[in-house]
Amino acid sequence: MKHMTQSPDRRPVQSRNGAATAAPSPARTTPRRRPTSQQWAAWAFLAPVTLYLTLFYAYPLYRNIDLSLRNYTVRSFVQGDAPFTGLANYRTVFDDPTFAPALLHTVVFTAVCLVFQYAIGLALAVFFNQHFRLSATLRALFLVPWLLPLIVSASTWSWMLNSDSGIVNATLHAVGIGPVNWLTSPSWALASVIIANIWIGVPFNLVVLHSGLQSIPGSLYEAAALDGANAWQRFWRITFPLLRPVSAITLLLGLVYTLKVFDIIWIMTKGGPADSSTTFATWSYQLGFGNLLPAFGPGAAVGNLLVVAALVFGLVYVRVQRKQALS
């Protein structure tokens, strides 16, 4: 006679033909694990950052998108009953005759500033990397334009480039060159704000690129010198390739900053004369706050175009970095 054994969680069940089959075991409920002290600590450290990003980034961005999709007036802005208009504000911006010149000025302003700020900052970083006497002191003095408030820097450049009493025209007169209407001529207004912004942005590039140069081993330069490489070859074959990751983040941060430059242009030229130095940043302000009847929707739409441009370049940077990491 066969003996039938049964496990604690399985009981025999008599089938129709008399054979004993095992019944399925009941589902076991696993008790929930309580958060550990380390998890509570992680949430405690994460909460302030999340709150900060929500209040000062996510919510303003949401409000700006909402402004661009509704027909806000001063009354509806206070009462909150602005009608939904969809993409009408964006069509208004694209059909505005100021759109094309503002787009061109934004591209020129951003591209020229980035190129010269990076080139001058890299040259100064390589120069100060030689560690000669007073190099630290001179490098600290180059940080002064970056540390000054933008309103002070812009006001200083407005005085220097003044057509009648500016020091720049006085210097040109001393060498026999006639005065230039830097801030009042449509041909020179954009160039004037570009020069001022380059002067302000060079110290940032200098600091970041100089820190990147410190991470390059000196043994590479010694080996290249023993192989007969001159200074330019050492820079082009060693310094520039190894500085590429730092250069990428420097250019990205410079791009985001330059796209939204408003203070310098507004203080020096207010986007004029005749919109010759108007960019998306100053145009957005003019639409939203520069008229007796503010156009909040189109102004927010222009601001969102700047956000999209910065986001696109940020995604491109992330994609390039990911490809470099995988290669």
Buried (B, 14 or more C-beta within 10 A) or exposed (E): EEEEEEEEEEEEEEEEEEEEEEEEEEEEEEEEEEEEEEEEEEEEEEEEEEEEEEEEEEEEEEEBBBBBBBBBBEEBBEEEEBEEBEEBBBEBBEEBEBBEBBBEBBBBBBEBBBEBBBEBBBBBBBBBBEEEEEEEEEBEEBBEBBEEEBEEBBEBBBEBBBBEEBEBBEEBEEEEEEBBBBBBBEEBBBBBBBBBBBBBBBBBBBBBBBEBBEEBEEEBBEEBEEEEBEEEEBBEEBBEEBBEEBBBEBBBBBBBBBBBBBBBBBBBBBBBBEBBBBBBBBBBBBBBEBEEEBBBBBBBBBBBBBBEBBEEBEEEBEEEBEEEEEE
